[in-house]
């Protein structure tokens, strides 16, 4: 059972389910999970009833490609980028798909940013459309079917202005602070932007990282190399399976202080420099989403 810090679980504070405890009603976007109902068991726990998703986690898919020595297809990377970017833009600015289509670029007056704080490939689920027998689309190549990309596990989510006792640790703490909860860090939406870049880098680099660690009998984990280091090796080998447009965009997520490993293994990840160099929601609105949306029009 997860020990909630806040009196109202984040899954109820920020949800698509209309309930008296809901503080922010999430839009009916594919990237947000459907909470159908919940049950409170006095003195024990709350049970959440979510829609089931049939595709497993993004992390499992990335590992599967690496085990098969294959590269994650670039169209799928753009798809994940678009979907998670839309999620973060709403959380950080309150802007829906409709708002963006109308040209709105600024959050409403008094809007308080929501921060998920735990955007990981393992917390991102995939849901493929269920094809019925006789459906014309069953004859299509499954590679042409883009799954839903669903951001789950909201236990650490918070909002700007939350009382200190409500603040969950989030990703940018070391293991000792995570265990003690003694020094919670206020939510900052740039955490989520950083995590998005980390997922995208993982999708590009993990195959070669997995191969290297396997050949050198090093335990496999989530750590990744600098994107620049990976590119250098790819160019020397004469093989880079991705377009310059994708790589150039991902390079904008990189920081110059070498913080690219596990979020929990070093005190350095909590330093101010990561936010000074990191991108914010304006980067997603002005650059990432338009580029990803344009690319996806070619594939759909």
Secondary structure, DSSP 8 states (H G I E B T S, - for coil): ----SSSS-HHHHEESS--TT-SEE--S-TTB--EEEEEEETTTEEEEEE---TT-BHHHHHHHHHHTT----HHHHHHHHHHHHHHHHHHHH---HHHHHTT--S--TT---EE-----GGGEEEE-----TT-GGGGS-GGG---EEEE---TT-EETT--GGG----SSS-HHHHHH--S-----THHHHHHHHHHHHHHHHHHHHHHHHHHTT----S----HHHHHHHHHHHT---S-HHHHHHHHTT--TT---S-TTS-GGGGSTHHHHHS--HHHIIIIIHHHHHHHHHHH-
